Amino acid sequence: MIGNDYSILGKYGDAEIVKAKLSHAEYLQHHLRETDRRECLISNCTPWKALLYPIKAKKAETYTTIIDENPAMMFGVVPIDVDVARIWMLCSDKVEEKQKSFVKFSLDVVEYFQNKYYLLENIVPVEHRKTIIWLEYLGFYIHPTPFLVNGYKVFRFVRCQRETLEIIV
């Protein structure tokens, strides 16, 4: 699947990945998991702004996962530099119910973005252990030293095309 013509659009078990639309953000802003609402709070933005910005940002790629005919997740990348992007994801509780489908496409999605960017990065709150374990499973390096963002402790996580983390972190 990985290659120049690779696309992440399509069916994955009970889930379907489609290009994100404003209507998806409008729906999902009211159905986010508590952990995702908290991540918006830490980033000092509303769920609406967090979901809308990547749809409107130049050169960003934003997708929606549809489960049971409703948006269950939005995710994508927002370029920071030519070879660096902020990878992100915001979900409803429906993702927890359909974990098999979610796990099935997660690695494909990360590889898709990794083929486009040398470095993928973002932050995760230190107490979001389940998310941290999932990020490690996907091949992200979690920097062991937390730092503060708007008064909350977070870890930086990164994933590179090659094993060069000692240069990055």
N, CA, C and O of each residue as an XYZ file, in Angstrom:
676
protein
N       0.800     -1.208      0.000
C       0.000      0.000      0.000
C       0.842      1.272      0.000
O       0.430      2.278     -0.577
N       1.997      1.248      0.627
C       2.832      2.438      0.709
C       3.506      2.654     -0.642
O       3.961      1.705     -1.279
N       3.564      3.897     -1.065
C       4.184      4.237     -2.332
C       3.688      5.581     -2.818
O       2.961      6.271     -2.103
N       4.068      5.956     -4.009
C       3.694      7.267     -4.541
C       2.195      7.428     -4.741
O       1.668      8.529     -4.582
N       1.499      6.354     -5.087
C       0.065      6.436     -5.347
C      -0.772      6.036     -4.135
O      -1.983      5.848     -4.253
N      -0.150      5.909     -3.001
C      -0.817      5.448     -1.794
C      -1.870      6.443     -1.323
O      -1.632      7.650     -1.308
N      -3.013      5.940     -0.945
C      -4.088      6.757     -0.392
C      -4.616      6.064      0.849
O      -4.655      4.835      0.917
N      -5.019      6.848      1.821
C      -5.603      6.260      3.028
C      -7.118      6.277      2.980
O      -7.774      5.781      3.896
N      -7.684      6.844      1.915
C      -9.137      6.875      1.777
C      -9.662      5.466      1.553
O      -9.035      4.670      0.853
N     -10.825      5.152      2.153
C     -11.426      3.846      1.916
C     -11.976      3.208      3.167
O     -11.995      3.808      4.242
N     -12.429      1.964      3.004
C     -13.046      1.205      4.095
C     -11.995      0.421      4.862
O     -11.070     -0.150      4.285
N     -12.166      0.410      6.192
C     -11.322     -0.368      7.098
C     -12.258     -1.017      8.111
O     -12.558     -0.419      9.145
N     -12.717     -2.221      7.829
C     -13.677     -2.869      8.723
C     -14.951     -2.050      8.808
O     -15.586     -1.778      7.789
N     -15.331     -1.651     10.030
C     -16.551     -0.868     10.250
C     -16.362      0.619      9.979
O     -17.315      1.392     10.084
N     -15.159      1.024      9.635
C     -14.847      2.445      9.474
C     -14.560      2.778      8.015
O     -14.120      1.929      7.239
N     -14.820      4.037      7.663
C     -14.466      4.539      6.340
C     -13.760      5.878      6.513
O     -14.248      6.757      7.223
N     -12.608      6.031      5.860
C     -11.874      7.290      5.901
C     -12.220      8.092      4.657
O     -12.103      7.612      3.529
N     -12.655      9.344      4.896
C     -13.025     10.260      3.817
C     -12.325     11.597      4.054
O     -11.822     11.854      5.147
N     -12.297     12.444      3.029
C     -11.773     13.804      3.185
C     -12.681     14.547      4.161
O     -13.903     14.414      4.100
N     -12.086     15.325      5.055
C     -12.851     16.055      6.071
C     -13.666     17.190      5.452
O     -13.248     17.830      4.488
N     -14.833     17.414      6.036
C     -15.723     18.510      5.635
C     -16.079     19.323      6.877
O     -15.953     18.844      8.004
N     -16.517     20.542      6.659
C     -16.957     21.382      7.778
C     -18.075     20.717      8.575
O     -18.116     20.832      9.800
N     -18.974     20.028      7.895
C     -20.085     19.361      8.594
C     -19.577     18.287      9.554
O     -20.199     18.036     10.586
N     -18.455     17.655      9.222
C     -17.862     16.656     10.127
C     -17.375     17.333     11.403
O     -17.607     16.836     12.505
N     -16.701     18.467     11.248
C     -16.208     19.216     12.412
C     -17.371     19.717     13.262
O     -17.318     19.686     14.492
N     -18.411     20.174     12.594
C     -19.590     20.671     13.307
C     -20.198     19.574     14.176
O     -20.565     19.827     15.323
N     -20.306     18.376     13.648
C     -20.846     17.248     14.405
C     -19.905     16.824     15.529
O     -20.316     16.688     16.682
N     -18.645     16.618     15.178
C     -17.694     16.031     16.124
C     -17.387     16.948     17.301
O     -17.094     16.462     18.393
N     -17.447     18.258     17.103
C     -17.151     19.167     18.211
C     -18.043     18.898     19.432
O     -17.637     19.170     20.562
N     -19.230     18.378     19.218
C     -20.171     18.098     20.311
C     -20.100     16.656     20.817
O     -20.815     16.286     21.749
N     -19.239     15.847     20.203
C     -19.181     14.425     20.545
C     -17.774     13.939     20.891
O     -17.517     12.735     20.855
N     -16.863     14.848     21.226
C     -15.498     14.444     21.546
C     -15.422     13.696     22.874
O     -16.208     13.940     23.789
N     -14.461     12.784     22.957
C     -14.166     12.108     24.226
C     -13.675     13.157     25.224
O     -13.195     14.221     24.834
N     -13.799     12.849     26.497
C     -13.337     13.757     27.543
C     -11.849     14.056     27.402
O     -11.431     15.201     27.570
N     -11.046     13.038     27.094
C      -9.603     13.263     26.942
C      -9.312     14.227     25.789
O      -8.389     15.036     25.878
N     -10.080     14.147     24.727
C      -9.860     15.028     23.584
C     -10.308     16.461     23.890
O      -9.671     17.419     23.451
N     -11.396     16.606     24.635
C     -11.818     17.955     25.064
C     -10.742     18.569     25.951
O     -10.465     19.766     25.870
N     -10.139     17.737     26.799
C      -9.073     18.215     27.681
C      -7.851     18.659     26.884
O      -7.230     19.668     27.216
N      -7.502     17.917     25.838
C      -6.368     18.309     24.996
C      -6.628     19.650     24.311
O      -5.710     20.453     24.148
N      -7.867     19.890     23.913
C      -8.225     21.203     23.345
C      -8.025     22.290     24.395
O      -7.466     23.345     24.099
N      -8.475     22.038     25.609
C      -8.320     22.991     26.703
C      -6.846     23.312     26.942
O      -6.475     24.477     27.083
N      -6.019     22.286     26.987
C      -4.585     22.474     27.201
C      -3.981     23.329     26.090
O      -3.104     24.154     26.345
N      -4.446     23.133     24.867
C      -3.955     23.914     23.728
C      -4.612     25.291     23.631
O      -4.350     26.063     22.709
N      -5.467     25.572     24.603
C      -6.123     26.878     24.681
C      -7.000     27.173     23.458
O      -7.004     28.283     22.928
N      -7.746     26.140     23.025
C      -8.691     26.371     21.937
C      -9.948     25.531     22.153
O      -9.938     24.546     22.891
N     -11.006     25.937     21.507
C     -12.268     25.203     21.594
C     -12.190     23.982     20.677
O     -11.366     23.957     19.763
N     -13.029     22.972     20.903
C     -13.074     21.849     19.969
C     -13.364     22.310     18.527
O     -12.788     21.781     17.577
N     -14.247     23.282     18.376
C     -14.573     23.779     17.043
C     -13.328     24.338     16.343
O     -13.062     24.012     15.186
N     -12.584     25.164     17.039
C     -11.377     25.755     16.453
C     -10.341     24.672     16.139
O      -9.695     24.716     15.092
N     -10.182     23.701     17.043
C      -9.213     22.625     16.839
C      -9.555     21.775     15.615
O      -8.657     21.297     14.923
N     -10.836     21.588     15.349
C     -11.264     20.789     14.205
C     -11.326     21.602     12.914
O     -11.071     21.072     11.833
N     -11.660     22.869     13.023
C     -11.805     23.729     11.849
C     -10.459     24.160     11.266
O     -10.280     24.160     10.048
N      -9.521     24.524     12.128
C      -8.240     25.052     11.662
C      -7.548     24.134     10.639
O      -7.133     24.616      9.585
N      -7.412     22.829     10.916
C      -6.711     21.981      9.940
C      -7.451     21.823      8.614
O      -6.828     21.521      7.596
N      -8.759     22.020      8.609
C      -9.507     21.962      7.347
C      -9.157     23.181      6.491
O      -9.043     23.078      5.269
N      -8.988     24.328      7.141
C      -8.740     25.586      6.440
C      -7.256     25.889      6.205
O      -6.927     26.671      5.312
N      -6.361     25.288      6.985
C      -4.929     25.604      6.897
C      -4.349     25.174      5.557
O      -4.651     24.094      5.049
N      -3.512     26.038      4.995
C      -2.863     25.732      3.721
C      -1.936     24.533      3.885
O      -1.191     24.428      4.859
N      -1.998     23.647      2.919
C      -1.151     22.452      2.824
C      -1.410     21.417      3.914
O      -0.726     20.394      3.961
N      -2.383     21.662      4.789
C      -2.744     20.648      5.783
C      -3.559     19.557      5.095
O      -4.229     19.802      4.092
N      -3.490     18.356      5.650
C      -4.331     17.252      5.191
C      -5.207     16.842      6.352
O      -4.711     16.560      7.443
N      -6.501     16.806      6.125
C      -7.444     16.478      7.193
C      -8.458     15.456      6.688
O      -9.047     15.613      5.619
N      -8.642     14.414      7.481
C      -9.537     13.317      7.125
C     -10.528     13.066      8.260
O     -10.307     13.452      9.407
N     -11.614     12.412      7.902
C     -12.635     12.024      8.874
C     -12.843     10.529      8.774
O     -12.869      9.968      7.678
N     -12.990      9.888      9.917
C     -13.367      8.484      9.960
C     -14.852      8.426     10.269
O     -15.303      8.940     11.293
N     -15.604      7.801      9.387
C     -17.044      7.636      9.548
C     -17.310      6.238     10.094
O     -16.847      5.245      9.532
N     -18.054      6.168     11.184
C     -18.483      4.894     11.754
C     -19.974      5.011     12.038
O     -20.418      5.987     12.641
N     -20.741      4.030     11.609
C     -22.194      4.051     11.787
C     -22.803      5.352     11.255
O     -23.685      5.943     11.878
N     -22.317      5.777     10.102
C     -22.842      6.933      9.354
C     -22.568      8.301      9.984
O     -23.096      9.308      9.511
N     -21.754      8.354     11.039
C     -21.425      9.627     11.683
C     -19.908      9.794     11.817
O     -19.182      8.804     11.906
N     -19.431     11.039     11.831
C     -18.012     11.271     12.085
C     -17.632     10.759     13.473
O     -18.246     11.142     14.470
N     -16.635      9.905     13.535
C     -16.182      9.361     14.816
C     -14.798      9.888     15.174
O     -14.381      9.839     16.332
N     -14.084     10.397     14.155
C     -12.715     10.864     14.373
C     -12.334     11.782     13.228
O     -12.718     11.573     12.077
N     -11.563     12.811     13.579
C     -10.903     13.617     12.560
C      -9.420     13.606     12.893
O      -9.036     13.617     14.063
N      -8.589     13.585     11.856
C      -7.152     13.510     12.065
C      -6.442     14.071     10.854
O      -7.041     14.301      9.804
N      -5.152     14.286     11.029
C      -4.367     14.748      9.895
C      -3.037     15.315     10.308
O      -2.528     15.035     11.393
N      -2.472     16.129      9.412
C      -1.218     16.809      9.675
C      -1.344     18.266      9.253
O      -2.044     18.606      8.299
N      -0.643     19.108      9.995
C      -0.507     20.518      9.661
C       0.993     20.767      9.519
O       1.735     20.627     10.491
N       1.450     21.135      8.317
C       2.885     21.375      8.128
C       3.395     22.509      9.012
O       2.740     23.541      9.160
N       4.565     22.303      9.591
C       5.252     23.319     10.386
C       6.396     23.894      9.562
O       6.692     25.088      9.622
N       7.028     23.019      8.795
C       8.150     23.371      7.936
C       8.070     22.435      6.726
O       7.138     21.638      6.621
N       9.020     22.528      5.835
C       9.004     21.707      4.624
C       8.944     20.215      4.954
O       8.173     19.476      4.342
N       9.746     19.773      5.909
C       9.832     18.348      6.238
C       9.269     17.989      7.608
O       9.479     16.875      8.086
N       8.566     18.903      8.238
C       8.061     18.675      9.598
C       6.565     18.993      9.643
O       6.118     20.006      9.105
N       5.801     18.113     10.291
C       4.363     18.343     10.426
C       3.893     17.970     11.818
O       4.446     17.080     12.465
N       2.869     18.664     12.261
C       2.198     18.335     13.515
C       1.087     17.345     13.178
O       0.155     17.672     12.443
N       1.193     16.150     13.714
C       0.180     15.126     13.495
C      -0.836     15.235     14.645
O      -0.458     15.497     15.786
N      -2.098     15.036     14.345
C      -3.131     15.226     15.366
C      -4.317     14.295     15.104
O      -4.477     13.746     14.014
N      -5.140     14.140     16.144
C      -6.341     13.322     16.049
C      -7.284     13.710     17.182
O      -6.851     13.870     18.323
N      -8.552     13.860     16.879
C      -9.585     14.091     17.877
C     -10.725     13.123     17.598
O     -11.146     12.971     16.452
N     -11.234     12.457     18.662
C     -12.180     11.346     18.489
C     -13.410     11.450     19.382
O     -13.424     12.155     20.391
N     -14.433     10.722     18.969
C     -15.605     10.492     19.817
C     -15.410      9.151     20.532
O     -14.447      8.432     20.265
N     -16.320      8.828     21.429
C     -16.277      7.544     22.131
C     -16.511      6.359     21.187
O     -16.199      5.220     21.534
N     -17.051      6.619     20.012
C     -17.322      5.557     19.040
C     -16.039      4.811     18.669
O     -16.080      3.620     18.362
N     -14.913      5.501     18.694
C     -13.628      4.873     18.370
C     -13.303      3.776     19.384
O     -12.753      2.735     19.026
N     -13.646      4.016     20.650
C     -13.404      3.004     21.689
C     -14.245      1.756     21.419
O     -13.798      0.636     21.663
N     -15.460      1.956     20.915
C     -16.359      0.835     20.629
C     -15.891      0.018     19.429
O     -16.153     -1.182     19.355
N     -15.210      0.654     18.501
C     -14.789      0.002     17.253
C     -13.270     -0.053     17.155
O     -12.700      0.272     16.114
N     -12.618     -0.461     18.230
C     -11.158     -0.441     18.300
C     -10.483     -1.254     17.205
O      -9.425     -0.861     16.713
N     -11.072     -2.379     16.815
C     -10.449     -3.225     15.792
C     -10.256     -2.455     14.490
O      -9.184     -2.506     13.888
N     -11.289     -1.746     14.058
C     -11.182     -0.965     12.823
C     -10.143      0.132     12.972
O      -9.364      0.393     12.055
N     -10.137      0.762     14.119
C      -9.216      1.856     14.409
C      -7.767      1.378     14.352
O      -6.936      2.003     13.693
N      -7.462      0.290     15.027
C      -6.104     -0.255     15.040
C      -5.701     -0.696     13.635
O      -4.540     -0.566     13.247
N      -6.661     -1.217     12.880
C      -6.387     -1.718     11.538
C      -5.815     -0.634     10.623
O      -4.912     -0.912      9.834
N      -6.323      0.586     10.716
C      -5.828      1.621      9.808
C      -4.816      2.570     10.440
O      -4.206      3.359      9.718
N      -4.613      2.530     11.740
C      -3.708      3.473     12.412
C      -2.283      3.441     11.867
O      -1.707      4.490     11.575
N      -1.719      2.261     11.729
C      -0.349      2.162     11.213
C      -0.260      2.641      9.769
O       0.709      3.301      9.396
N      -1.262      2.315      8.953
C      -1.276      2.787      7.566
C      -1.305      4.313      7.512
O      -0.611      4.924      6.699
N      -2.102      4.917      8.372
C      -2.220      6.379      8.400
C      -0.884      7.016      8.783
O      -0.441      7.963      8.132
N      -0.249      6.510      9.820
C       1.033      7.069     10.257
C       2.085      6.907      9.162
O       2.848      7.837      8.899
N       2.134      5.750      8.529
C       3.098      5.534      7.442
C       2.818      6.464      6.263
O       3.747      6.981      5.642
N       1.554      6.672      5.959
C       1.177      7.584      4.878
C       1.757      8.976      5.122
O       2.373      9.563      4.233
N       1.556      9.504      6.340
C       2.078     10.832      6.661
C       3.599     10.831      6.788
O       4.256     11.800      6.408
N       4.156      9.750      7.319
C       5.616      9.686      7.486
C       6.321      9.703      6.137
O       7.426     10.233      6.029
N       5.708      9.137      5.114
C       6.297      9.168      3.773
C       6.337     10.581      3.200
O       7.117     10.852      2.287
N       5.525     11.470      3.714
C       5.467     12.854      3.229
C       6.349     13.803      4.035
O       6.790     14.833      3.526
N       6.603     13.450      5.297
C       7.350     14.334      6.203
C       8.457     13.562      6.893
O       8.280     12.418      7.312
N       9.598     14.212      7.001
C      10.724     13.611      7.705
C      10.397     13.416      9.188
O      10.732     12.389      9.778
N       9.737     14.416      9.782
C       9.442     14.384     11.214
C       7.972     14.687     11.459
O       7.436     15.672     10.950
N       7.324     13.829     12.247
C       5.957     14.055     12.734
C       6.063     14.296     14.226
O       6.800     13.593     14.917
N       5.332     15.287     14.737
C       5.428     15.582     16.167
C       4.135     16.174     16.699
O       3.271     16.625     15.947
N       4.033     16.156     18.017
C       2.975     16.840     18.748
C       3.265     16.649     20.236
O       4.355     16.235     20.631
N       2.257     16.964     21.044
C       2.374     16.793     22.496
C       1.210     15.947     22.988
O       0.176     15.842     22.328
N       1.396     15.344     24.161
C       0.358     14.541     24.792
C       0.423     14.799     26.302
O       1.515     14.807     26.870
N      -0.717     15.008     26.958
C      -0.707     15.193     28.410
C      -0.104     13.977     29.111
O      -0.351     12.838     28.712
N       0.687     14.223     30.157
C       1.407     13.136     30.831
C       0.463     12.089     31.424
O       0.836     10.921     31.533
N      -0.739     12.481     31.804
C      -1.638     11.502     32.425
C      -2.480     10.713     31.422
O      -3.287      9.880     31.834
N      -2.319     10.947     30.147
C      -3.062     10.191     29.126
C      -2.294      8.923     28.750
O      -1.823      8.773     27.623
N      -2.183      8.019     29.719
C      -1.373      6.798     29.573
C      -1.801      5.939     28.390
O      -0.954      5.418     27.665
N      -3.093      5.788     28.191
C      -3.589      4.953     27.090
C      -3.127      5.523     25.743
O      -2.724      4.773     24.854
N      -3.185      6.829     25.602
C      -2.732      7.481     24.366
C      -1.227      7.302     24.197
O      -0.754      7.050     23.088
N      -0.485      7.427     25.270
C       0.971      7.278     25.210
C       1.351      5.861     24.774
O       2.241      5.683     23.942
N       0.687      4.871     25.326
C       0.950      3.471     24.938
C       0.632      3.267     23.465
O       1.388      2.599     22.760
N      -0.477      3.833     22.985
C      -0.859      3.723     21.585
C       0.172      4.409     20.687
O       0.537      3.867     19.644
N       0.648      5.606     21.084
C       1.664      6.320     20.304
C       2.956      5.502     20.211
O       3.579      5.446     19.151
N       3.354      4.877     21.304
C       4.550      4.023     21.288
C       4.349      2.836     20.344
O       5.267      2.464     19.614
N       3.166      2.246     20.354
C       2.843      1.145     19.452
C       2.991      1.591     17.996
O       3.427      0.810     17.150
N       2.631      2.833     17.704
C       2.720      3.373     16.349
C       4.139      3.797     15.963
O       4.370      4.246     14.840
N       5.087      3.655     16.892
C       6.480      3.947     16.580
C       6.936      5.348     16.944
O       8.007      5.776     16.513
N       6.148      6.069     17.725
C       6.559      7.400     18.159
C       7.470      7.285     19.373
O       7.312      6.392     20.206
N       8.413      8.192     19.455
C       9.290      8.313     20.608
C       8.667      9.352     21.539
O       8.356     10.464     21.113
N       8.485      8.990     22.800
C       7.941      9.902     23.802
C       9.125     10.466     24.583
O       9.837      9.727     25.264
N       9.329     11.764     24.480
C      10.441     12.379     25.221
C      10.145     12.245     26.709
O       9.052     12.608     27.144
N      11.090     11.731     27.507
C      10.815     11.414     28.914
C      10.662     12.621     29.849
O      10.164     12.475     30.965
N      11.079     13.793     29.412
C      11.001     14.967     30.284
C       9.779     15.810     29.923
O       9.707     16.376     28.833
N       8.819     15.889     30.846
C       7.638     16.704     30.542
C       7.961     18.196     30.610
O       8.945     18.610     31.224
N       7.113     18.988     29.966
C       7.215     20.442     30.070
C       5.799     20.997     30.197
O       4.822     20.269     30.020
N       5.696     22.275     30.500
C       4.391     22.885     30.740
C       3.864     23.593     29.495
O       4.591     24.314     28.812
N       2.594     23.369     29.224
C       1.853     24.110     28.206
C       0.595     24.618     28.888
O      -0.257     23.834     29.305
N       0.486     25.921     28.998
C      -0.667     26.549     29.661
C      -0.937     25.962     31.049
O      -2.088     25.810     31.459
N       0.141     25.637     31.760
C       0.031     25.136     33.128
C      -0.173     23.631     33.249
O      -0.324     23.128     34.362
N      -0.181     22.899     32.137
C      -0.385     21.447     32.148
C       0.899     20.751     31.722
O       1.584     21.212     30.809
N       1.230     19.635     32.384
C       2.413     18.852     32.015
C       2.100     18.001     30.786
O       1.091     17.298     30.729
N       3.003     18.091     29.803
C       2.855     17.325     28.570
C       4.201     16.728     28.181
O       5.260     17.207     28.588
N       4.128     15.671     27.382
C       5.306     15.091     26.762
C       5.285     15.450     25.277
O       4.219     15.546     24.669
N       6.457     15.645     24.709
C       6.576     15.792     23.266
C       6.741     14.388     22.693
O       7.468     13.567     23.252
N       6.068     14.114     21.580
C       6.300     12.847     20.889
C       6.683     13.127     19.444
O       6.180     14.060     18.818
N       7.594     12.290     18.925
C       8.116     12.474     17.574
C       8.282     11.116     16.892
O       8.429     10.080     17.540
N       8.253     11.164     15.568
C       8.547      9.975     14.760
C       9.252     10.455     13.507
O       8.772     11.358     12.823
N      10.395      9.848     13.206
C      11.217     10.238     12.065
C      11.203      9.155     11.001
O      10.889      7.997     11.278
N      11.549      9.548      9.773
C      11.678      8.570      8.695
C      12.836      7.623      8.957
O      12.785      6.457      8.566
N      13.873      8.109      9.611
C      15.036      7.288      9.926
C      15.326      7.383     11.425
O      14.778      8.234     12.127
N      16.172      6.519     11.881
C      16.568      6.498     13.299
C      17.567      7.597     13.599
O      18.764      7.335     13.714
N      17.086      8.828     13.727
C      17.973      9.962     14.009
C      17.459     10.771     15.199
O      17.673     11.982     15.268
N      16.797     10.119     16.117
C      16.190     10.835     17.228
C      17.193     11.570     18.090
O      16.854     12.592     18.687
N      18.425     11.076     18.173
C      19.398     11.743     19.019
C      19.654     13.170     18.523
O      20.019     14.034     19.321
N      19.472     13.435     17.237
C      19.637     14.767     16.680
C      18.418     15.634     16.999
O      18.557     16.821     17.296
N      17.240     15.046     16.937
C      15.978     15.764     17.094
C      15.675     16.109     18.558
O      15.309     17.240     18.877
N      15.832     15.130     19.425
C      15.440     15.304     20.824
C      16.635     15.643     21.647
O      16.518     15.831     22.858
